[in-house]
Amino acid sequence: MTTTADDLVTLVRGFNPKTNEASIRAAYAYGERMHEGQFRHSGEPYFTHPVAVAAILASQQLDDATIITALLHDTIEDTPASYAEVQEKFGKEVAELVDGVTKLTNLQLNSSETKQAENFRKLFMAMSKDLRVILVKLSDRLHNMRTIKAMRPEKQAQKARETMDIYAPLAGRMGMQWMREELEDLAFRVLNSEARHSIMRRFIMLQKETGDVISRITTDMRKELAKAGMEAEVFGRAKKPYSIWRKMEEKEQSFSRLSDIYGFRVITDSEEDCYRALGAIHRRWRAVPGRFKDYISQPKTNGYRSIHTTVSGRDGKRVEVQIRTRQMHDVAETGVAAHWSYRDGVRSKNPFAVDPVKWIAQLTEQFNGEDDHEDFLEAVKLEMYTDKVFCFTPKGEVIKLPRGATPIDFAYAIHTRIGSACVGAKIDGLRVPLWTRVKNGQSVEIITAEGQTPQATWLDIATTGKAKTAIRRSLREVDRARFIKLGRELARSAFEHVGKRATDKVLATAARALRVGGVDNLLEQLGSSNRTGREVVSAVYPELGLVTGEEVDRKRAVIGLEPGQSFDRASCCEPLPGERIVGITFRGKGVTLHAIDCDRLSDYEEQPDRWLDLRWHDGSHPAVYGATLELTVANDRGVLGRICTLIGEAGANIADLNFVERKQDFFRVLVHVELRDAAQLHSLMLTLEAENDVAAINRYRNVHAVGDSVAAGGHLP
C-alpha cells in the first residue's frame, strides 16, 4: 500500500507537531511529478521508493530537511530536476543534501580495491560535510534490500555483497544497530538463503520443544525487578539468523550447541537503576565470566551507553541482557542520528547524543596520513568493522582500542612518539610480549627507549589503522635513507664501470633528464631496484648505455664483471636472469650474485667497496638456473604427479623435491626447478596457481642459507 502525503505528514507530526507540513507536501508533489512515468523493477511507480525512504527516516524522528531530502533524493540524478531548481523551491540546505546523496549514489563501491579506497575517501568527505547524507543513503539501501527480489539474481548478489561489506558495518559503526542487523539479514537471505532457511527451521523446532522461552524469561525478570522495588520495561527477542550463523562460524559450533541466541533489554528510569537492575539479575541468575561490559561508564565513540551481561539459568542456557535508561535506549536505536531527533516539535536534547562533526572527525583523522590506497582501505575496515576494548594507562586514563589490539596499538594511541620508541610493555604489572592481546579493564604500561625505531614485524602485531599508518611512515623514512645510501654506491659503481665519475653535478643532470624530482629521488629509485645503473648512465651518456646483442653464454651471462672474475649465484635468493642483481666481491672467490631485494645484502651495507652493479645479458638463457617453489597442495591421489607434469610441460626441470609438512588433507613441499629466467618462473607459478589442488604457491628463498650456489656459475676468460 502506497504511503500518501497525508500519511507521511501524520507520521512526522506524531513526533514533531511543529513540522512544516506545507514543505513536506510540496516536496511530495514535486517528487511525484518529476518521477511520473518511471517504474521500479517490480512494476510499481518509482516514486513509491522515495516515499518509503522518507517513512524510514520519519520512524527515526529526523528533521524536516532530512525527510524532504528523502522524497527528492533521486530527482537530480534521474529526472529533469536540477540543483538550482531544488534550491529555489526547497532551500540551499535541502539542495546540498540531495546533491550529496546523488554523489554517493554515483560511487561504484564494489569496484577494485584501489578504486574502492578512493570511494571510501569520497564517502567520508561527504559524511564530514553533513552526516544526514549517509542517513538518507542507508535508508535508501534498506528499502532497496527489502524489495530486492524484483532484481535479476546477479544484481541481487552484487547489491547484497556491497551491503554486507560496506553499508551494514557503516550503520553499526554509526550506532544504528537495528539497521545493521536488518541489512545483514536481508543480504544473508540473498547470499546464503539455504543457511538462513536452515536456521529458521531449527528455531521453529526449538520453539516447539521448549515453548515460548522469551515470554517466560521476560516474566521472571519483571518479577525480580519488582522485588527490588524498580519500575522497568523488559522485552526480549531471538537474535537474527545472520547473527546466529556468524556465531556458529566463529565458534565452529552447531546450532544445538549455541546457547546465547536470545537477547533481552531492560529499560530503567535512571542510571542508578541500571546498576540496581544488574544486581537484581545477577542475584537471580548466574553471571557468565568474561561476558560483562559497562558501556555506561565507558561509552562508545558513537554515544552508545548500556550495560551488557550474559547470564545462565538452571538448564545452562545463556541469555544476553542489555540494561540502559530511556535516553540511552534512544541513542542505541538511532546512534549518531539521535543528534537530529525531534520530540514535541523541538530538537531532542539527549545528553548522550554525540556531535556528528566531532565523531566523523575522529573517524577520518588518522586516514588522512595514508598515501597508499590499499593501506587506507585496510585502515578504514579496521576502524569500522571492530568492537572496542577499554584499557587504562598507569595514571588511570582510558584508552579505547579495537578488540584484538596489542600494546603496540596502545602505545600509538597515546602518542606516535611513544609508539615509535616502544621496546616492551607491562599488563597489570607483569612484563608481556608486544603481540599480547589486551583485554577490557587491564592497565597497560609502555616501556620506551631512546633511539628505538619501529620494526617491520610490528605491522603484523598492530591492529589499529593509526598504528599501522605511523609504522609504515617510519619504515618508509628508514628505507628511503637506506635506499639512498645504497643507490649512491650503485651509481658510483655504474659510472666507474664506463670510466666516468658519479659527481653531484652528473647525478643532478641524470635526475633532470629522467624527471624524478631530485638527486635523492633518483638514488632512492636506484637503491630500491626501481631503476638500473645502466638507465642512469644512459641518461647522461647515451652512447655508453648501449648494449650489444651478442649471444648469451653461461660463462658470459653477467655484464659488469672484470676479465678473469668468476661468479656464483647466492643460494639465499637464487637470482634469475631478468632480475635486478648486485655483485658482492670475495677475496679469492670471485663475485657472488644477489637479487637486489635479498635480505642478506644488509650484511654488507657497511662495506660499499665490495658492491658491484651487475646485470644479466639480454636474450635467451639456457634452463640451468635453479629456483625453489614452496607449494601447499591437496593430499589426494595423483596430485603430485599432475604437478610434476605441469612443470615439465612448462619447459622446466625438477632438480629436487622435499616434503616439509604432511597433514591429513594437505602437505607442503619444496620443489627445486631449473629455469631459463624470471619470466619463465612467473609463467610456471601462474600455471601451478591455476591448478585446483594447489592451495598456495610462493617462491621460497632461504635467508638462512650459508654459502653460495655454484650450479649456474661461470668464469670469464
Residue pairs with C-beta under 8 A, 6 or more apart in sequence:
2 45
2 48
2 51
3 48
3 51
3 52
3 54
3 55
5 24
5 25
5 28
5 29
8 24
8 28
8 51
8 54
8 55
8 58
8 67
9 19
9 21
9 24
9 25
11 55
11 58
11 59
12 19
12 24
12 58
12 64
12 67
13 19
13 21
15 58
15 61
15 341
15 342
15 343
15 344
16 61
16 63
16 64
16 342
16 343
16 344
16 345
17 344
17 345
18 345
18 346
19 64
19 345
20 64
23 64
23 68
23 90
24 64
24 67
24 68
24 71
26 89
26 90
27 68
27 71
27 72
27 90
27 94
28 51
28 71
30 71
30 72
30 75
30 81
30 89
31 47
31 50
31 51
31 71
31 72
31 75
32 47
34 75
34 79
34 80
34 81
35 45
35 46
35 47
35 50
35 74
35 75
35 78
35 79
36 47
38 45
38 46
38 47
38 78
38 79
39 45
39 46
40 46
40 48
40 49
40 147
40 150
41 150
41 151
42 147
42 150
43 150
46 74
46 78
49 74
49 140
49 143
49 144
49 147
50 70
50 71
50 72
50 73
50 74
51 71
52 143
53 70
53 71
53 73
53 136
53 139
53 140
53 143
54 67
54 68
54 70
54 71
56 70
56 139
56 142
56 143
57 66
57 67
57 70
57 135
57 136
57 139
58 67
60 135
60 333
60 334
60 337
60 341
61 334
61 341
61 342
61 343
61 348
62 132
62 135
62 337
62 340
62 341
62 342
63 340
63 342
63 347
65 91
65 93
65 94
65 97
65 132
66 97
66 132
66 135
66 136
66 340
68 90
68 94
69 94
69 97
69 98
69 101
69 132
69 136
70 136
70 139
70 140
72 81
72 86
72 90
72 94
72 98
73 98
73 101
73 102
73 136
73 140
74 102
74 105
75 81
75 86
75 98
76 82
76 83
76 86
76 98
76 99
76 102
77 102
77 105
77 106
83 95
83 98
83 99
86 94
86 95
86 98
87 94
87 95
96 129
96 130
97 130
97 132
97 133
97 136
100 126
100 129
100 130
100 133
101 133
101 136
101 137
101 140
103 122
103 126
104 123
104 126
104 133
104 134
104 137
105 137
105 140
107 119
107 122
107 123
108 115
108 119
109 116
109 119
109 120
109 123
109 162
109 166
110 116
110 158
110 161
110 162
110 165
111 119
113 373
113 374
113 377
114 373
114 374
116 377
117 373
117 374
117 376
117 377
117 380
118 373
120 376
120 377
120 380
121 367
121 376
123 134
124 360
124 363
124 364
124 367
124 380
126 133
126 134
127 133
127 134
127 360
128 357
128 360
128 361
128 364
131 174
131 336
131 337
131 339
131 356
131 359
131 360
132 340
134 170
134 174
135 337
135 340
137 167
138 167
138 170
138 171
138 174
138 176
138 179
138 183
141 163
141 167
141 183
142 179
142 182
142 183
142 186
144 159
145 159
145 160
145 163
145 182
145 183
145 186
145 187
146 186
148 156
148 159
148 160
148 186
148 190
149 156
151 159
156 190
157 190
157 191
159 190
160 186
160 187
160 190
160 191
161 187
161 191
163 183
163 184
163 186
163 187
164 183
164 184
164 187
164 188
164 191
167 183
168 180
168 183
168 184
168 187
169 180
169 384
169 385
170 384
171 177
171 179
171 180
171 183
171 335
172 180
173 302
173 363
173 383
173 384
173 385
174 302
174 335
174 336
174 337
175 300
175 302
175 303
175 304
175 331
175 332
175 334
175 335
175 336
175 337
175 338
176 333
176 334
176 335
176 336
176 337
177 332
177 333
177 335
178 333
181 240
181 242
181 243
182 240
184 240
184 242
184 243
185 196
185 240
185 241
185 242
187 242
188 195
188 196
188 241
188 242
188 245
189 196
192 245
195 245
196 241
196 242
196 245
199 241
199 244
199 245
199 255
200 241
202 255
202 256
203 238
203 241
207 213
213 262
213 317
214 236
214 237
214 238
214 262
214 264
217 236
217 262
217 264
217 313
217 319
218 234
218 235
218 236
218 264
220 284
221 234
221 264
221 266
221 281
221 321
222 232
222 234
224 280
224 281
224 283
224 284
225 231
225 232
225 234
225 266
225 277
225 280
227 280
228 276
228 277
228 279
228 280
230 268
230 269
230 273
230 276
230 277
230 280
231 269
232 266
232 267
232 268
232 269
232 273
232 277
233 265
233 266
233 267
234 264
234 265
234 266
234 267
235 264
235 265
236 262
236 263
236 264
236 265
236 319
237 262
237 263
237 264
238 261
238 262
238 263
239 261
239 262
239 263
244 255
244 258
244 261
247 253
247 258
247 260
247 261
248 254
248 255
248 258
251 258
259 312
259 316
259 317
259 318
260 310
260 318
260 319
260 320
262 317
262 319
262 320
263 319
263 320
263 321
263 322
264 319
264 320
264 321
264 322
265 321
265 322
265 323
265 324
265 329
266 274
266 277
266 281
266 321
266 322
266 323
266 324
267 324
267 325
267 326
267 329
268 274
268 276
268 277
268 323
268 324
268 325
268 326
269 325
269 326
270 325
271 296
271 325
273 325
274 296
274 307
274 323
274 324
274 325
275 307
277 323
278 307
278 309
278 323
281 309
281 311
281 321
281 323
282 309
282 311
285 311
285 312
285 313
286 311
286 312
286 313
287 309
287 310
287 311
288 309
288 310
288 311
288 312
288 318
291 308
291 309
291 310
291 320
292 307
292 308
292 309
292 310
293 307
293 308
293 309
293 440
294 307
294 308
295 304
295 305
295 306
295 307
295 308
296 305
296 306
296 307
296 324
296 328
298 390
298 398
298 400
299 305
299 352
300 388
301 354
301 359
301 362
301 363
301 388
301 400
302 335
302 336
302 354
302 359
303 331
303 335
303 336
303 338
303 352
303 353
303 354
303 359
304 331
304 332
304 335
305 324
305 328
305 331
305 332
305 352
306 322
306 323
306 324
306 328
306 332
307 322
307 323
307 324
308 320
308 321
308 322
309 320
309 321
309 323
310 318
310 319
310 320
310 321
311 318
311 319
311 321
312 318
312 319
313 319
322 332
324 332
327 350
327 351
327 352
328 352
330 338
330 341
330 348
330 350
331 338
331 350
331 352
331 353
334 341
336 353
336 354
336 356
336 359
338 348
338 350
338 352
338 353
339 353
339 354
339 355
339 356
340 347
341 347
341 348
341 350
341 353
342 348
363 383
366 379
366 383
366 465
366 466
366 469
367 376
367 379
367 380
367 465
367 469
369 469
369 470
369 473
370 376
370 379
370 465
370 469
372 472
375 468
375 469
375 472
378 465
378 468
379 465
379 466
379 468
379 469
380 465
382 402
382 463
382 464
382 465
382 468
383 402
383 464
383 465
386 402
386 403
386 404
386 463
387 402
387 403
388 400
388 401
388 402
388 403
389 400
389 401
389 402
389 403
389 405
389 438
389 439
389 440
390 398
390 399
390 400
390 401
390 440
390 441
391 398
391 399
391 401
391 410
391 438
391 440
391 441
391 442
391 443
391 444
392 398
392 399
392 441
392 442
392 443
392 444
393 399
393 414
393 443
393 444
393 445
394 443
394 445
399 410
399 413
399 414
399 444
400 413
401 409
401 410
401 413
401 438
401 463
401 464
402 409
402 463
402 464
404 437
404 463
405 437
405 438
405 463
405 464
406 434
406 435
406 436
406 437
406 438
406 461
406 462
406 463
407 422
407 425
407 427
407 432
407 434
407 436
407 438
407 444
407 446
408 419
408 422
408 434
408 458
408 461
408 462
408 467
409 438
409 462
409 463
409 464
409 466
409 467
410 425
410 438
410 444
410 446
411 418
411 419
411 422
411 425
411 446
411 467
412 418
412 419
412 462
412 464
412 466
412 467
412 470
412 471
413 464
413 466
413 467
414 446
416 470
418 446
418 448
419 454
419 467
419 470
419 471
420 452
420 453
420 454
420 470
420 474
421 448
421 449
421 450
421 452
422 434
422 446
422 447
422 448
422 452
423 447
423 448
423 449
423 452
424 431
424 434
424 446
424 447
425 431
425 432
425 434
425 436
425 444
425 445
425 446
425 447
426 432
426 444
426 445
426 447
427 436
427 438
427 442
427 443
427 444
427 445
428 442
428 443
429 443
429 445
434 458
434 461
435 461
438 444
453 474
453 478
454 470
454 471
454 474
454 475
456 475
458 467
458 471
459 468
459 471
459 472
459 475
462 468
462 471
479 528
480 520
480 524
482 527
482 605
483 523
483 524
483 525
483 526
483 527
483 528
484 520
484 523
484 524
484 527
485 527
485 605
486 526
486 527
486 605
487 522
487 523
487 524
487 525
487 526
487 527
487 528
488 502
488 523
488 527
489 608
489 611
490 526
490 527
490 533
490 582
490 611
490 613
491 502
491 507
491 523
491 526
491 533
491 536
492 501
492 502
492 608
493 533
493 611
493 612
493 613
494 502
494 533
494 534
494 536
494 537
494 613
495 501
495 502
495 506
495 533
495 536
495 537
496 502
497 533
497 560
497 613
498 537
498 541
498 544
500 506
500 537
500 540
500 541
500 544
504 519
506 540
507 519
507 522
507 523
507 536
508 519
509 539
509 540
510 522
510 536
510 539
510 540
511 517
511 518
511 519
511 521
511 522
513 539
513 540
514 522
514 531
514 535
514 536
514 539
516 522
516 525
522 531
522 536
525 531
526 532
526 533
526 536
529 580
529 596
529 597
532 580
532 615
533 613
533 615
534 545
534 547
534 615
535 545
537 544
537 545
538 544
538 545
538 546
539 545
547 559
547 618
549 618
549 619
550 556
550 617
551 619
552 577
552 617
552 618
552 619
552 620
552 621
554 621
554 622
554 624
554 712
554 714
555 714
555 715
555 716
555 717
556 617
556 714
556 716
557 577
557 616
557 617
557 621
557 712
557 714
558 567
558 581
558 583
558 593
558 614
558 615
558 616
558 617
558 714
559 614
559 615
559 616
559 617
560 583
560 612
560 613
560 614
560 615
561 567
561 583
561 591
561 612
561 614
561 716
562 716
563 716
563 717
564 716
564 717
565 590
565 591
565 716
566 589
566 590
566 591
566 713
566 714
566 715
566 716
567 583
567 590
567 591
567 592
567 593
567 713
567 714
567 715
568 589
568 590
568 591
568 592
568 593
568 708
568 709
568 710
568 713
569 575
569 592
569 593
569 625
569 626
569 708
569 709
569 711
569 712
569 713
570 592
570 593
570 594
570 595
570 598
570 600
570 705
570 708
570 709
571 702
571 705
571 707
571 708
571 709
572 594
572 598
572 599
572 600
572 701
572 702
572 703
572 704
572 705
573 594
573 595
573 597
573 598
573 600
573 701
574 595
574 625
574 626
574 627
574 628
574 701
574 709
575 581
575 593
575 594
575 595
575 598
576 625
576 627
576 675
576 677
576 678
576 681
577 616
577 617
577 621
577 625
577 676
577 677
577 678
578 616
578 677
578 678
578 679
579 595
579 596
579 616
579 678
580 595
580 596
580 597
580 615
581 593
581 594
581 595
581 596
581 614
581 615
581 616
582 593
582 594
582 595
582 596
582 598
582 601
582 611
582 612
582 613
582 614
583 591
583 592
583 593
583 594
583 611
583 612
583 613
583 614
584 591
584 592
584 594
584 601
584 604
584 610
584 611
584 612
585 591
585 610
585 612
586 592
590 715
591 612
591 614
592 708
593 614
594 600
594 601
598 701
598 703
599 703
600 703
604 610
604 611
616 677
620 676
621 676
621 677
622 676
623 651
623 652
623 653
623 674
623 675
623 676
623 680
624 674
624 711
624 712
625 674
625 675
625 676
625 677
625 712
626 655
626 672
626 673
626 674
626 675
626 709
626 711
626 712
627 672
627 673
627 675
627 681
627 699
628 670
628 671
628 672
628 673
628 699
628 700
628 701
628 702
629 670
629 671
629 672
629 673
629 684
629 685
629 688
629 697
629 698
629 699
629 700
630 660
630 668
630 669
630 670
630 696
630 697
630 698
630 699
630 700
631 643
631 668
631 669
631 671
631 688
631 694
631 696
631 697
632 666
632 667
632 668
632 694
632 695
632 696
632 697
633 639
633 640
633 643
633 666
633 667
633 669
633 693
633 694
633 695
634 665
634 666
634 693
634 694
634 695
635 662
635 663
635 664
635 665
635 666
635 667
636 693
639 693
640 669
642 691
642 693
643 671
643 688
643 691
643 693
643 694
644 654
646 687
646 688
646 691
647 653
647 654
647 671
647 673
647 684
647 688
648 654
650 680
650 683
650 684
650 687
651 676
651 680
652 673
652 674
652 675
652 680
652 684
653 673
653 674
654 671
654 672
654 673
655 672
655 673
655 674
656 670
656 671
656 672
657 669
657 670
657 671
657 672
658 669
658 670
658 672
659 667
659 668
659 669
660 668
660 669
660 670
661 667
661 668
666 695
670 700
673 684
675 681
675 684
681 699
685 697
685 699
688 694
688 697
689 697
